[in-house]
Amino acid sequence: MLSRFFSQFFLPLAVVATTLLTAFSACAPSAADKVLEDGRIRMELTDAGGMKVTFKGGDGPVQLSTGANPAFALITVDDDTVELLPASVESYQAPADDEFGQGRGLRVELRRADGGPLPDLKVRAEIRLVDKNPGVLICRTDIQGANAEALAALAGVSFYRMDLRADLADPQAAPFDFYLFQGAGYNWGKWFTRIKVTEDYSAANWTVRHLPEQEEGGGYPLNYLWSARAGLAIAQIDTVHRVLSLPVRTAADGAVRISIERPAEFFRPDQDGLSRGVPVMIGAFSGDFYAPVRTYGRLLQRGPFRFPQVPADAFEPIWCGWGFGRDFVPRDIYKTLPAVKELGIPWVVIDDGYQQSIGAWPLIKEKFPRGDADMRALVDSIHAAGFKAKLWWVPMNVQSTDPLFKEHPDWVVLDEQGRERRNDWWDVSQLCPALPEVIEQQRALVRRFLIDWDFDGFKMDGGCLGMTPPCYNPAHNHKHPEESCRAVAELYKMIRQEAQRIKPGVVLEICECGLPHDPFKMQYYNQQVSADPVSSDQVRARIKTYRALLGDKAALYGDHVELATGSYLGEGVQIREVGSDFASTLALGGVIGSKFTALAKEPNEEERLKYVAIGDHWRRWFDLYGKLKLYEGTYLNLYDIGWDLPETHVVAKGDTLYYGVFAQGFNGEVELRGLQQGKSYVLTDYTTGEELGRLQAGGSREFECSVDGKLLISATPVD
């Protein structure tokens, strides 16, 4: 069913006759009765059944979607698209104690225009404004009459289908002239924060792995398309994971269609045949993804769902032994500790390569001949040298060679065809987190790592720790295949609770290995990573994303600096991991770190490829990080990462603003936004201390400069 439903949205959409539109007009509500608007957004239900959305802020209204096509449709198992039209519309008020707060909205009954298949299904959509979140619509679509017969004929539902055109606001623009924030997980190195839409763009954006198009899955269930003037966001805002897709596709006429698609297989009708829909956010914003992602994060945090408080230790710099690779031996760690100490780095990470296999995590005898006692001795030595120690591991996974798999092969997730959910690069299958036995086995690992081995925190890392797909393993007796998806967050909740019980204030780092983080489990760890970026601009874009979602108290690790290698070179391009761009992390208030294997004055090319660091450069940036502590500041969203050039970021700390300007070969003026009218500022290159000039009170905020890579400027008010 899932595959059939997926293929439907990469076929041309069926054209449904609309000759019966006039049949609805006699009893249709007036145009005024079909409009919701506040000071930032206007949404009109059109006679065609569409949603015409306009952004009202800024320098005038910006129409974003056409409203020319029905926003709701049923998809049959025969691949027919049955488009729905409003049969009735009524206004309603949401009370103050509603989970989203007080507001006003429309209830829309939808029916088939042509009297086609699935006659017993009734669709009701609720669309409302919420007082405390202007510019945002909160929506839910319920299905009535979802009995066994109807579900047997229904593949799924397509809802909130909107066709966006950039030329509605700018006739000179191509209709698809948008940037796209696309939150779904695809594969390593793929941009998700800033994608330039093309005339043939097409992406299914499933929330789970969906081969062959999506090798991974997970990520944010959020898309945002924005032009230079305004943008439209759509997101699933349930606090638990759901199986659905958020496709984005450029049509033949250049319009960009967005929607949410939910397979009927994952409907859960009650005894009366009512299947409640998932809550959805539709919002109009100006600027890049920061504002919609921040709004999304606020909407998620309701009921018990809260992003975590962050311990102070999570902001400390990190050294990771991954520079030695899987072939490391304990003496590699020991010999590097003096250089780590010299740089003032508190954290030492023991990475992949200590274990024989993943699952039960037996140690490699050649490296640890006494087993657990030798691992404990290594950690004791790290502690004795004045460091804290993190352990790399991959929860929820098992290799076929591991003792756990041999003992419990029935614990793994299986798809509809009975195949294991595998990640070939890691050579693992996923354990089903909905099994209590799996939870208890993972709990025992936490105790082993933090008590027996005495580690102080975790680096949980791997593309295979992402969202588990639906599980069809008959041995698990799931009531519904989606149970495995929802249980992922519960597994990480257990890890956090058990780790916090053993070591209060424990630092829990997760690296999704080239993928966007999954917000549902983000409430259970306290250090997010830019996760194997393949360029410096990916580092910055990802840190800005997580800053938006989590706020200014989040510990956002820019990953090993060796991965920050300048501008993005294109998908699939082999990257030489010899980066030294600390600025792309520090300037945004992120946490810096490295996987260097040694420090040298002038390492040659071969040494750099073995992660020998440039000693003076590394010392200067770790010193600067400790001195400035920009992670204590407030990120100000004053620049659009897509349309404003050069790319600029600003962090406020006290009365000083810290600007990071990034470009190649730029010569011209940069507008320093955020400066207070009536104050004078001295401008300084805060990496060197060199004064760059002054801006006078009441004068221009434009600063003439040259940028070849980066320019970091502090603006400090003066009398």
C-alpha positions as CSV (number, residue, x, y, z in Angstrom):
1,M,0.0,0.0,0.0
2,L,2.8,2.4,0.9
3,S,4.6,1.9,-2.4
4,R,1.4,2.2,-4.4
5,F,0.5,5.5,-2.6
6,F,4.1,6.8,-3.1
7,S,4.0,6.2,-6.9
8,Q,0.7,8.1,-7.2
9,F,2.3,11.5,-6.6
10,F,5.0,11.1,-9.2
11,L,2.4,10.5,-11.9
12,P,0.6,13.5,-13.5
13,L,-2.4,14.3,-11.3
14,A,-5.7,13.1,-12.7
15,V,-7.9,15.9,-14.1
16,V,-11.3,15.7,-12.4
17,A,-14.3,17.1,-14.1
18,T,-15.6,20.2,-12.3
19,T,-18.9,20.6,-14.2
20,L,-20.8,20.1,-10.9
21,L,-19.2,23.2,-9.4
22,T,-22.4,25.1,-10.2
23,A,-24.4,22.6,-8.1
24,F,-22.6,23.8,-5.0
25,S,-22.9,27.5,-5.8
26,A,-26.6,27.7,-4.8
27,C,-25.9,26.8,-1.2
28,A,-22.2,27.9,-1.0
29,P,-21.3,30.4,1.7
30,S,-20.3,34.0,0.7
31,A,-16.7,34.9,0.0
32,A,-16.5,36.7,3.2
33,D,-17.5,33.6,5.1
34,K,-14.6,31.7,3.6
35,V,-11.8,34.0,4.7
36,L,-9.5,33.9,7.7
37,E,-7.0,36.7,8.3
38,D,-5.0,38.5,10.9
39,G,-2.3,41.1,10.6
40,R,0.1,38.7,8.9
41,I,-1.8,36.2,6.9
42,R,-4.9,36.0,4.8
43,M,-6.4,32.6,3.7
44,E,-9.4,32.3,1.4
45,L,-11.2,29.1,0.5
46,T,-11.9,29.6,-3.2
47,D,-14.9,28.3,-5.2
48,A,-12.5,25.8,-6.8
49,G,-11.9,24.3,-3.3
50,G,-8.4,25.8,-3.1
51,M,-6.5,27.7,-0.4
52,K,-5.3,31.1,-1.6
53,V,-2.8,32.3,1.0
54,T,-1.3,35.8,1.2
55,F,1.4,37.2,3.4
56,K,0.3,40.6,4.8
57,G,3.4,41.9,6.5
58,G,6.4,43.8,5.2
59,D,6.0,46.3,2.4
60,G,2.6,45.2,1.2
61,P,0.6,42.0,0.6
62,V,2.3,39.1,-1.2
63,Q,0.1,36.4,-2.7
64,L,1.8,33.1,-2.3
65,S,-0.6,30.4,-3.5
66,T,-3.1,30.5,-6.3
67,G,-6.1,28.7,-4.8
68,A,-7.0,27.6,-8.3
69,N,-7.0,23.8,-7.5
70,P,-8.8,21.8,-4.9
71,A,-6.8,21.6,-1.7
72,F,-8.2,18.2,-0.6
73,A,-8.4,14.9,-2.5
74,L,-8.9,11.2,-2.0
75,I,-6.6,8.7,-3.7
76,T,-8.1,5.3,-4.6
77,V,-6.2,2.0,-4.9
78,D,-6.8,2.3,-8.6
79,D,-4.7,5.5,-8.7
80,D,-7.7,7.8,-9.2
81,T,-7.6,11.2,-7.7
82,V,-11.0,12.2,-6.3
83,E,-10.8,15.9,-5.7
84,L,-13.1,17.4,-3.0
85,L,-15.0,20.7,-2.9
86,P,-16.4,22.6,0.1
87,A,-20.1,21.7,0.6
88,S,-20.5,23.8,3.8
89,V,-18.4,26.3,5.8
90,E,-19.1,27.4,9.3
91,S,-17.2,29.6,11.7
92,Y,-16.2,28.5,15.2
93,Q,-14.2,29.7,18.2
94,A,-11.5,27.8,19.9
95,P,-11.4,28.2,23.7
96,A,-8.4,29.5,25.7
97,D,-7.8,26.0,27.1
98,D,-7.4,24.4,23.7
99,E,-4.0,22.8,23.2
100,F,-3.0,25.5,20.8
101,G,-4.7,28.3,22.5
102,Q,-7.6,30.6,21.8
103,G,-8.5,31.4,18.3
104,R,-11.1,31.5,15.6
105,G,-11.6,29.3,12.5
106,L,-13.6,27.6,9.8
107,R,-15.0,24.1,9.8
108,V,-15.3,22.8,6.2
109,E,-17.3,19.8,5.0
110,L,-15.9,18.5,1.8
111,R,-17.5,16.2,-0.8
112,R,-16.8,14.7,-4.2
113,A,-17.7,17.0,-7.0
114,D,-18.6,14.2,-9.4
115,G,-20.2,11.6,-7.2
116,G,-17.4,9.2,-7.9
117,P,-15.9,6.4,-5.8
118,L,-15.8,6.2,-2.0
119,P,-19.3,7.6,-1.6
120,D,-19.5,6.8,2.2
121,L,-16.4,8.8,3.1
122,K,-16.9,12.2,4.6
123,V,-14.1,14.7,5.0
124,R,-14.1,17.5,7.5
125,A,-11.3,20.1,7.8
126,E,-10.8,22.5,10.6
127,I,-8.6,25.6,9.8
128,R,-8.1,28.3,12.3
129,L,-6.0,31.2,13.5
130,V,-4.5,31.2,16.9
131,D,-4.2,34.5,18.8
132,K,-0.8,33.8,20.3
133,N,0.8,32.8,16.9
134,P,-0.2,35.4,14.3
135,G,0.5,34.5,10.7
136,V,-0.1,30.8,11.3
137,L,-3.1,28.5,10.5
138,I,-3.6,25.4,12.6
139,C,-5.4,22.7,10.6
140,R,-6.7,19.2,11.1
141,T,-8.5,17.0,8.6
142,D,-10.7,14.1,9.9
143,I,-12.1,11.2,7.8
144,Q,-15.6,9.9,8.7
145,G,-17.0,6.6,7.3
146,A,-13.6,4.9,7.3
147,N,-15.0,1.4,7.6
148,A,-13.2,-1.7,6.3
149,E,-14.9,-1.5,2.9
150,A,-13.9,2.2,2.4
151,L,-10.3,1.6,3.6
152,A,-10.0,-1.3,1.2
153,A,-10.7,1.1,-1.7
154,L,-8.7,4.0,-0.4
155,A,-4.9,4.4,-0.9
156,G,-4.7,7.7,1.0
157,V,-5.5,11.3,1.4
158,S,-3.8,14.4,-0.1
159,F,-4.5,17.5,1.8
160,Y,-3.5,21.2,2.0
161,R,-2.5,21.1,-1.7
162,M,-1.3,24.5,-2.7
163,D,0.3,25.8,-5.9
164,L,2.8,28.5,-5.1
165,R,4.0,31.0,-7.8
166,A,6.8,33.6,-7.2
167,D,5.5,35.6,-10.2
168,L,2.2,36.4,-8.3
169,A,4.2,39.0,-6.4
170,D,7.0,39.6,-8.9
171,P,5.9,39.4,-12.6
172,Q,9.6,39.3,-13.6
173,A,10.3,36.2,-11.6
174,A,10.0,32.6,-12.8
175,P,7.1,31.0,-11.1
176,F,9.4,28.5,-9.3
177,D,11.9,31.2,-8.2
178,F,11.9,30.0,-4.6
179,Y,14.4,28.7,-2.1
180,L,13.3,25.6,-0.2
181,F,13.8,24.4,3.3
182,Q,13.1,20.7,3.0
183,G,13.3,18.9,6.3
184,A,13.1,15.3,5.2
185,G,16.1,13.0,5.6
186,Y,17.5,11.8,2.3
187,N,21.2,11.0,2.3
188,W,24.7,12.1,3.3
189,G,25.7,15.5,2.1
190,K,22.4,16.6,0.6
191,W,21.3,20.2,1.3
192,F,18.1,20.5,3.2
193,T,18.2,24.0,4.6
194,R,18.6,26.0,1.3
195,I,17.7,24.3,-2.0
196,K,17.2,26.4,-5.1
197,V,14.0,25.1,-6.7
198,T,14.2,24.3,-10.4
199,E,11.7,23.8,-13.2
200,D,11.9,20.0,-12.8
201,Y,12.2,19.8,-9.0
202,S,10.4,16.8,-7.4
203,A,10.8,15.3,-4.0
204,A,8.5,13.0,-2.0
205,N,9.8,13.8,1.4
206,W,8.6,10.8,3.4
207,T,9.1,10.9,7.1
208,V,10.4,7.3,7.0
209,R,13.0,5.6,4.8
210,H,11.5,5.0,1.4
211,L,13.8,3.2,-1.1
212,P,15.2,3.9,-3.6
213,E,14.4,7.7,-3.4
214,Q,15.1,8.1,0.3
215,E,17.9,6.0,1.8
216,E,17.3,7.3,5.3
217,G,14.1,9.1,6.4
218,G,13.4,11.0,9.5
219,G,14.2,14.7,9.8
220,Y,11.7,17.5,10.2
221,P,8.2,17.1,8.8
222,L,8.4,20.7,7.5
223,N,8.8,22.4,4.2
224,Y,9.2,26.1,3.6
225,L,9.3,27.9,0.2
226,W,10.4,31.5,0.2
227,S,11.0,34.2,-2.3
228,A,12.8,37.4,-1.8
229,R,9.6,38.9,-0.3
230,A,7.8,36.2,1.6
231,G,7.3,32.4,2.0
232,L,4.8,29.7,2.9
233,A,5.5,26.9,5.4
234,I,3.7,23.6,5.9
235,A,4.5,21.2,8.7
236,Q,3.0,18.2,10.7
237,I,2.9,19.5,14.3
238,D,1.9,16.3,16.1
239,T,4.2,15.6,19.1
240,V,4.7,12.0,17.9
241,H,6.1,10.7,14.7
242,R,3.7,9.9,11.9
243,V,4.2,8.1,8.6
244,L,3.4,10.6,5.9
245,S,5.0,12.6,3.1
246,L,5.3,16.3,2.3
247,P,5.9,16.3,-1.4
248,V,7.3,19.3,-3.4
249,R,7.0,19.3,-7.1
250,T,7.3,21.8,-9.9
251,A,4.4,21.5,-12.3
252,A,4.5,21.9,-16.1
253,D,3.3,25.5,-15.7
254,G,6.1,26.3,-13.3
255,A,4.0,26.4,-10.1
256,V,5.4,24.6,-7.1
257,R,2.9,22.3,-5.5
258,I,3.2,21.4,-1.8
259,S,0.9,19.2,0.3
260,I,0.8,16.5,2.9
261,E,0.0,13.0,2.0
262,R,-1.1,10.3,4.4
263,P,-1.5,6.6,3.4
264,A,-4.8,5.0,4.4
265,E,-2.8,2.1,5.8
266,F,-1.9,4.3,8.8
267,F,-5.4,5.6,9.5
268,R,-6.7,4.4,12.9
269,P,-10.5,4.8,12.8
270,D,-12.5,4.3,15.9
271,Q,-15.4,2.0,16.2
272,D,-17.6,4.6,14.5
273,G,-15.3,4.9,11.5
274,L,-13.8,8.2,12.5
275,S,-10.1,8.7,11.7
276,R,-8.6,11.8,13.4
277,G,-6.1,13.7,11.3
278,V,-2.8,15.0,12.3
279,P,-2.4,18.6,13.3
280,V,-0.8,20.8,10.6
281,M,0.8,24.2,10.6
282,I,0.5,26.5,7.6
283,G,2.3,29.8,8.0
284,A,3.2,32.9,6.0
285,F,6.5,34.5,6.9
286,S,9.2,36.9,5.5
287,G,12.8,35.9,5.3
288,D,14.5,32.5,5.4
289,F,13.6,29.4,7.4
290,Y,14.5,30.8,10.8
291,A,11.0,32.2,11.6
292,P,9.0,29.2,10.5
293,V,11.3,26.8,12.2
294,R,11.1,28.8,15.4
295,T,7.3,28.9,15.2
296,Y,7.3,25.1,14.5
297,G,9.5,24.5,17.6
298,R,7.1,26.6,19.8
299,L,4.1,24.7,18.6
300,L,5.7,21.4,19.3
301,Q,6.3,22.3,22.9
302,R,2.9,21.7,24.4
303,G,1.8,19.2,27.0
304,P,4.8,17.2,28.2
305,F,6.9,17.8,25.1
306,R,9.8,20.1,25.9
307,F,13.2,20.6,24.5
308,P,15.9,19.9,27.2
309,Q,17.7,22.2,29.6
310,V,21.4,22.1,28.6
311,P,24.2,21.5,31.2
312,A,27.1,23.9,31.1
313,D,29.5,21.1,30.1
314,A,27.7,20.8,26.8
315,F,29.2,24.1,25.7
316,E,32.8,23.0,26.2
317,P,35.1,22.3,23.2
318,I,35.5,18.7,22.1
319,W,38.4,16.6,20.9
320,C,37.4,13.3,19.1
321,G,39.7,10.3,18.5
322,W,38.0,9.7,15.1
323,G,41.0,11.2,13.3
324,F,42.7,7.9,14.0
325,G,39.7,6.0,12.4
326,R,38.5,2.5,13.4
327,D,42.1,1.2,13.6
328,F,42.9,3.4,16.6
329,V,44.6,1.8,19.6
330,P,44.6,3.2,23.2
331,R,48.1,4.5,22.8
332,D,46.8,6.9,20.0
333,I,44.6,8.5,22.6
334,Y,47.3,8.6,25.3
335,K,49.9,10.3,23.0
336,T,47.4,13.0,21.9
337,L,46.2,14.0,25.3
338,P,49.1,16.5,26.0
339,A,48.1,18.5,22.8
340,V,44.4,18.3,23.8
341,K,45.4,19.7,27.2
342,E,47.5,22.5,25.6
343,L,44.4,23.7,23.7
344,G,42.3,23.7,26.9
345,I,39.8,21.1,25.5
346,P,37.9,19.4,28.3
347,W,36.2,16.6,26.3
348,V,37.8,13.5,24.9
349,V,35.7,11.2,22.7
350,I,36.5,7.5,22.2
351,D,35.0,6.9,18.8
352,D,34.1,3.9,16.6
353,G,36.7,1.1,16.6
354,Y,36.7,-0.3,20.1
355,Q,34.0,-2.9,19.5
356,Q,34.0,-6.2,17.7
357,S,30.4,-5.6,16.6
358,I,27.4,-3.5,17.2
359,G,24.6,-4.9,19.4
360,A,26.0,-6.4,22.6
361,W,29.2,-4.3,22.0
362,P,31.9,-6.8,22.8
363,L,35.4,-5.2,23.0
364,I,38.1,-6.0,20.5
365,K,40.5,-8.4,22.4
366,E,43.6,-7.2,20.6
367,K,43.0,-3.6,21.9
368,F,41.4,-4.5,25.2
369,P,42.8,-8.0,26.2
370,R,41.3,-7.8,29.7
371,G,37.9,-6.7,28.3
372,D,35.9,-4.3,30.4
373,A,38.8,-3.8,32.8
374,D,41.0,-2.4,30.1
375,M,38.3,0.0,28.9
376,R,37.8,1.2,32.4
377,A,41.6,1.7,32.7
378,L,41.5,3.9,29.6
379,V,38.7,6.0,31.0
380,D,40.5,6.3,34.4
381,S,43.6,7.5,32.6
382,I,41.6,10.2,30.8
383,H,40.0,11.3,34.0
384,A,43.4,11.3,35.8
385,A,44.7,13.7,33.1
386,G,41.9,16.1,33.9
387,F,39.5,15.4,31.0
388,K,35.9,14.2,30.7
389,A,35.2,11.2,28.4
390,K,32.4,10.5,25.9
391,L,31.8,7.2,24.3
392,W,30.6,6.7,20.7
393,W,27.9,4.2,20.2
394,V,24.9,3.6,18.0
395,P,21.7,2.8,19.9
396,M,18.9,0.6,18.4
397,N,21.1,-1.3,16.0
398,V,22.7,-4.7,15.6
399,Q,25.1,-6.5,13.2
400,S,24.5,-10.0,12.0
401,T,27.8,-11.0,13.4
402,D,27.0,-9.8,16.9
403,P,26.1,-12.1,19.8
404,L,22.8,-10.2,20.3
405,F,21.6,-11.0,16.8
406,K,22.5,-14.6,17.1
407,E,20.5,-14.9,20.3
408,H,17.6,-12.7,19.3
409,P,17.3,-12.5,15.5
410,D,13.6,-11.8,15.9
411,W,14.1,-8.4,17.6
412,V,14.8,-6.6,14.3
413,V,12.4,-4.4,12.3
414,L,11.0,-6.1,9.2
415,D,9.3,-4.4,6.2
416,E,6.1,-5.6,4.5
417,Q,8.1,-8.2,2.5
418,G,9.8,-9.6,5.7
419,R,13.1,-7.9,4.9
420,E,15.3,-6.4,7.6
421,R,15.6,-2.6,7.8
422,R,19.3,-2.5,7.0
423,N,22.0,0.2,6.6
424,D,24.6,-1.3,4.4
425,W,27.4,1.3,5.1
426,W,27.2,0.5,8.8
427,D,26.3,-3.2,8.2
428,V,23.5,-3.0,10.7
429,S,19.8,-3.8,11.1
430,Q,17.5,-1.9,13.3
431,L,16.2,-3.3,16.6
432,C,12.5,-2.5,17.1
433,P,12.2,0.1,19.8
434,A,8.6,-0.9,20.4
435,L,9.7,-4.2,22.0
436,P,10.1,-4.0,25.8
437,E,13.0,-6.5,25.6
438,V,14.9,-4.1,23.3
439,I,14.4,-1.2,25.7
440,E,15.7,-3.2,28.6
441,Q,18.8,-4.4,26.6
442,Q,19.6,-0.8,25.7
443,R,19.1,0.3,29.3
444,A,21.7,-2.3,30.4
445,L,24.1,-0.8,27.9
446,V,23.7,2.6,29.4
447,R,24.5,1.2,32.8
448,R,27.5,-0.7,31.4
449,F,28.9,2.4,29.7
450,L,28.4,4.9,32.5
451,I,28.9,2.7,35.5
452,D,31.2,-0.1,34.6
453,W,33.3,1.9,32.1
454,D,32.7,5.3,33.9
455,F,32.2,7.4,30.8
456,D,30.7,10.9,31.4
457,G,28.6,11.3,28.3
458,F,27.7,9.8,24.9
459,K,28.3,10.6,21.3
460,M,25.4,8.7,19.7
461,D,26.2,8.7,16.0
462,G,25.2,7.1,12.7
463,G,22.9,7.4,9.8
464,C,21.2,4.3,11.1
465,L,20.0,5.8,14.3
466,G,17.4,7.8,12.5
467,M,13.7,7.2,12.2
468,T,12.7,3.5,12.3
469,P,10.2,2.6,9.5
470,P,6.9,0.8,10.1
471,C,7.6,-2.7,11.5
472,Y,5.7,-5.7,10.1
473,N,7.6,-8.3,12.1
474,P,4.9,-10.9,13.1
475,A,6.9,-11.9,16.2
476,H,6.3,-8.5,17.7
477,N,2.5,-8.6,17.7
478,H,2.2,-4.9,17.0
479,K,-1.3,-3.5,17.0
480,H,-0.2,-1.2,14.2
481,P,3.1,-1.1,12.1
482,E,3.5,2.6,13.0
483,E,4.2,1.6,16.7
484,S,7.9,1.2,15.9
485,C,8.1,4.8,14.5
486,R,6.5,6.3,17.6
487,A,8.7,4.2,19.9
488,V,12.0,5.7,18.8
489,A,11.5,8.8,21.0
490,E,10.6,6.5,23.9
491,L,13.9,4.7,23.5
492,Y,15.8,7.9,23.7
493,K,13.7,9.0,26.6
494,M,14.9,5.9,28.5
495,I,18.5,6.6,27.6
496,R,18.2,10.1,28.9
497,Q,16.5,9.1,32.1
498,E,18.8,6.3,32.9
499,A,21.9,8.3,32.1
500,Q,20.7,11.3,34.1
501,R,20.0,9.0,37.0
502,I,23.5,7.6,37.0
503,K,25.3,10.9,36.2
504,P,23.3,14.0,36.7
505,G,24.1,16.7,34.1
506,V,25.3,14.1,31.6
507,V,26.0,15.4,28.1
508,L,24.2,13.5,25.4
509,E,25.4,14.3,21.9
510,I,23.7,13.0,18.8
511,C,25.1,13.2,15.3
512,E,22.6,12.1,12.6
513,C,25.5,11.5,10.1
514,G,24.7,13.9,7.2
515,L,20.9,14.1,8.0
516,P,18.6,16.6,9.6
517,H,17.9,15.8,13.3
518,D,14.6,14.2,14.2
519,P,12.7,16.7,16.5
520,F,10.7,14.0,18.2
521,K,13.7,12.5,19.9
522,M,15.5,15.9,20.3
523,Q,13.6,16.4,23.5
524,Y,15.8,13.7,25.0
525,Y,19.4,14.9,24.2
526,N,21.2,18.1,24.9
527,Q,23.9,18.5,22.3
528,Q,23.0,18.7,18.6
529,V,25.6,18.4,15.9
530,S,25.7,19.9,12.4
531,A,26.2,16.2,11.5
532,D,28.8,15.6,8.9
533,P,28.5,18.7,6.9
534,V,30.4,18.7,3.6
535,S,31.1,22.4,3.5
536,S,31.4,25.5,5.7
537,D,28.1,26.9,4.4
538,Q,26.3,23.8,5.4
539,V,27.8,24.2,8.9
540,R,26.3,27.7,9.2
541,A,23.0,26.8,7.7
542,R,22.5,23.8,10.0
543,I,23.5,25.7,13.2
544,K,21.0,28.5,12.2
545,T,18.3,25.8,11.8
546,Y,18.9,24.3,15.2
547,R,19.2,27.7,16.8
548,A,15.8,28.6,15.4
549,L,14.2,25.3,16.6
550,L,15.8,25.1,20.1
551,G,16.5,28.7,21.0
552,D,19.6,30.4,22.3
553,K,20.3,28.1,25.2
554,A,21.0,25.1,22.9
555,A,24.5,23.6,22.6
556,L,25.1,23.3,18.9
557,Y,28.3,21.5,17.9
558,G,29.6,22.4,14.5
559,D,31.2,19.0,14.2
560,H,34.9,18.4,13.6
561,V,36.4,21.5,12.1
562,E,38.1,19.3,9.5
563,L,34.7,19.1,7.8
564,A,34.4,22.8,7.3
565,T,35.9,23.1,3.9
566,G,34.7,26.3,2.3
567,S,31.8,26.6,-0.1
568,Y,29.6,23.7,-1.1
569,L,31.0,22.0,-4.2
570,G,27.9,20.0,-5.2
571,E,26.3,16.7,-4.3
572,G,28.5,13.6,-4.7
573,V,31.7,15.6,-5.0
574,Q,34.5,14.0,-3.0
575,I,35.6,16.3,-0.2
576,R,39.1,16.5,1.3
577,E,38.6,16.7,5.0
578,V,41.3,19.3,5.7
579,G,39.1,22.2,6.8
580,S,40.2,24.8,9.3
581,D,37.2,27.1,9.3
582,F,36.4,27.5,13.0
583,A,34.7,30.8,12.2
584,S,31.6,29.2,10.6
585,T,30.8,27.6,14.0
586,L,32.1,30.3,16.4
587,A,30.4,33.2,14.7
588,L,26.9,31.7,15.2
589,G,27.5,30.8,18.8
590,G,28.2,27.1,18.1
591,V,30.5,24.7,20.0
592,I,33.9,24.0,18.3
593,G,35.8,20.8,18.1
594,S,38.4,18.8,16.2
595,K,39.6,15.3,15.4
596,F,43.3,16.3,15.0
597,T,45.9,13.5,15.5
598,A,48.7,15.9,16.3
599,L,49.7,19.6,16.3
600,A,52.5,20.8,14.0
601,K,53.8,24.2,13.0
602,E,53.4,23.7,9.2
603,P,52.0,20.3,8.4
604,N,52.5,19.2,4.8
605,E,49.7,17.9,2.5
606,E,50.1,14.3,3.5
607,E,50.1,15.1,7.2
608,R,47.0,17.3,6.8
609,L,45.2,14.4,5.2
610,K,46.0,12.4,8.4
611,Y,44.4,15.3,10.4
612,V,47.7,16.8,11.7
613,A,46.5,20.3,12.7
614,I,48.1,23.7,12.2
615,G,49.2,24.3,15.7
616,D,49.2,28.1,15.9
617,H,45.8,28.3,14.0
618,W,44.2,25.8,16.3
619,R,45.5,27.5,19.5
620,R,44.3,30.9,18.3
621,W,40.7,29.7,17.7
622,F,40.4,27.6,20.9
623,D,41.7,30.6,22.9
624,L,39.2,32.9,21.1
625,Y,36.3,30.5,21.7
626,G,37.1,30.5,25.5
627,K,37.5,34.3,25.6
628,L,34.3,35.3,23.7
629,K,31.8,32.6,24.8
630,L,29.5,33.7,22.0
631,Y,27.3,30.7,22.8
632,E,26.1,32.8,25.8
633,G,24.8,35.4,23.3
634,T,21.5,35.8,21.4
635,Y,21.3,35.0,17.7
636,L,19.5,37.8,15.9
637,N,17.6,36.8,12.8
638,L,18.4,39.9,10.7
639,Y,19.6,38.4,7.4
640,D,18.0,36.0,4.9
641,I,20.4,33.1,4.2
642,G,19.0,32.7,0.7
643,W,18.6,36.2,-0.7
644,D,20.8,38.5,1.3
645,L,24.4,38.7,0.0
646,P,26.9,38.5,1.3
647,E,25.8,35.8,3.8
648,T,25.8,37.5,7.2
649,H,25.0,36.4,10.8
650,V,24.9,38.4,14.0
651,V,25.0,37.4,17.7
652,A,24.3,40.0,20.4
653,K,26.2,39.7,23.7
654,G,25.8,42.5,26.1
655,D,25.8,45.7,24.1
656,T,28.2,44.4,21.5
657,L,27.0,42.9,18.2
658,Y,29.2,40.2,16.6
659,Y,28.9,39.9,12.8
660,G,30.0,37.0,10.7
661,V,30.3,37.9,7.0
662,F,31.0,35.1,4.6
663,A,31.7,35.4,0.9
664,Q,34.3,34.7,-1.7
665,G,35.9,37.7,-3.4
666,F,33.3,40.2,-2.2
667,N,34.1,43.9,-2.4
668,G,31.4,46.4,-1.5
669,E,29.1,47.5,1.3
670,V,27.6,45.3,4.0
671,E,24.6,46.7,5.9
672,L,25.2,46.1,9.6
673,R,21.6,45.6,10.8
674,G,20.6,45.7,14.4
675,L,22.7,48.8,15.4
676,Q,20.7,51.2,17.6
677,Q,19.8,54.5,16.1
678,G,21.6,57.4,17.9
679,K,24.6,55.3,19.0
680,S,28.1,55.3,17.6
681,Y,30.1,52.1,17.2
682,V,33.7,51.1,16.9
683,L,34.1,48.2,14.4
684,T,36.9,45.6,15.1
685,D,38.0,42.4,13.5
686,Y,37.5,40.4,16.6
687,T,39.8,37.6,15.4
688,T,42.8,40.0,15.3
689,G,41.8,43.0,17.4
690,E,42.4,45.3,14.4
691,E,40.1,48.4,14.4
692,L,38.2,48.5,11.1
693,G,36.5,51.9,11.4
694,R,33.6,53.7,13.1
695,L,29.9,54.2,12.4
696,Q,28.6,57.5,13.7
697,A,25.2,58.0,15.4
698,G,22.6,58.9,12.9
699,G,24.8,58.0,9.9
700,S,24.8,55.2,7.4
701,R,25.0,51.6,8.7
702,E,26.7,50.5,5.5
703,F,30.3,49.3,6.0
704,E,32.7,49.2,3.0
705,C,34.8,46.0,3.1
706,S,36.4,43.2,1.3
707,V,35.7,39.6,2.2
708,D,37.5,36.6,0.9
709,G,36.1,33.7,2.9
710,K,35.1,35.4,6.1
711,L,35.2,38.7,8.0
712,L,34.3,38.7,11.7
713,I,33.3,42.1,13.0
714,S,32.4,43.3,16.5
715,A,30.4,46.5,16.8
716,T,30.8,48.0,20.3
717,P,29.0,51.2,21.2
718,V,31.2,54.2,22.2
719,D,30.4,57.5,23.8
